[in-house]
Amino acid sequence: MTSSSHTPSAPSSGGAISGRALFPHKHLLGIGGMAPWQIQCLLDEAEQWVDLNRSKTKHDDRLMGMTQINAFFENSTRTLLSFEIAGKRLGADVVNMQVAQSSTKKGETLIDTAVTLNAMRADLIVIRHQHSGAVQLIADKVDCPVLNAGDGRHEHPTQALLDALTIRRRKGRIDGLRVAICGDVLHSRVARSNILCLTAMGAEVRLIGPPTLLPEGMEQLGVQSFTNFDKGIAGAHVVMMLRLQTERMEGGFIPSLKEYHALYGLNRERLALAETDALVMHPGPMNRGVEITSDIADDPACSAITEQVEMGVAVRMACLDVLTRGRRGVEGWA
């Protein structure tokens, strides 16, 4: 996370900062580097947008006249749509950069692209890129705030924030909950951001997956790793399934999709090992019948998957609002 020159201490109350207090970061590049009270701040800010998005008039004009560029160098229909809706509901002029038709396909370097975007005087740039660190590189070359919409295996901060908001709203808290993150942890930036976010907020995080899909040294992040699904899920309050990212795999990470599902797919029998009111989550898109069965994914009594999508718009609205307050001259912001 790249910070501005202002780095205030946490509020004496230890809770959320007030709506006009200074958020100390110019960019949102990752959960790493954020204090718990800063995460709490963004979650609290998102609550107002949940209410607005459920109202008849889903619009606020605080970003009117500002330009938001969504530059997605990696495909993601869901995340792009969520950021576009978030920006438009706040009144911004939203431009989606067609990377497949851009000069980057003709040999232009990422730095050249960053310089070009900066020359267009955008007020906020949302970046998604297939390489870790690419978003940081662009952030170092532009004058406006940059928001990371996912970079390689590094981080996906707004996904972690929307997951945390979903958990908090459904469970009433995050502190003290047992959260099992299951599946392809090795290739998942979602998993990394959630580990950083949820442990910072006081949750006990467990990782579950085959040995080939569990990164080494994860215990250093304060989590436990399990290769036995049944042992890992036992007593969990939240079960977060991850998509098997076969497009990122080179070599034999799993014997077959059928065997993977048999050993690591979430079904009713396995879910019964968790807490009776366990919450099931998935960042999407789902591989139905691989990491999760449809009867669980579509069951509103336990599944929060569609609610995650809803919370995503609210969280992204909060981030767009907070990161542009200084540029809008909001009192108390840098």
C-alpha angles and dihedrals in degrees: 000000000000113000133204121236090267113083110167122187121252117278114273090240090061090225135096119323119241121269093256098043121113118270100209100216128083093197136031102222100145148338089253108099095027120118119226091251090055091053089047089051093057092046091051091047090053093058093074090054092052087060093046093048090054093050127092093249107051098186141104123174101208092115094045111143093019123116121224118191118199105200108185112181088172124051119255117148095182098050094041092050091048093052091045093052091045093053095045093048088056091051099252125146100246121203121186111208112223098219094181087063097037131105090258086078089056097054103279111147123237089247090054089051091050092051090049093050090048091052089056088062098230116183094216134009124202111200132193117179137168094227125074112242096022092110091052090051091054092044090056091056103046134070098218130072116279124208120202112228092179132314122200112291092328112090147323101194101177090052090056091047094050090047090051091048091050091050093046093050094046099039101028092233145030100205112099097010121132109229121189115201107196137193133010099020093153095068097032123107085177089063093049094050092045092050091053094043100043097043089049088054092051103261124142105237125202126187120211127188147101114300090251092059099044114088118228121251097026090135086074087070091058099258136119123233125214130186091186108077096201094053093046097049095046110122095357118157093198128030113197114189121201128211116252100243100209091165089067095047124099112180135006106323091149131019094229141329089253093055092043090055091047092055105029109017118114114240135156094271093055095041088056088067091064124072113301091248096040116159117229119211138176128178092216165242091103128214096216113213092018110068096003138017119238094237090064097039091053098042109106090196091071108006122088095175097116090042089056089059090051093048089050092067092048094048092048091049089053092050093047090049096046096045094051099045093095092052090049092052095242107177114261095021128111 
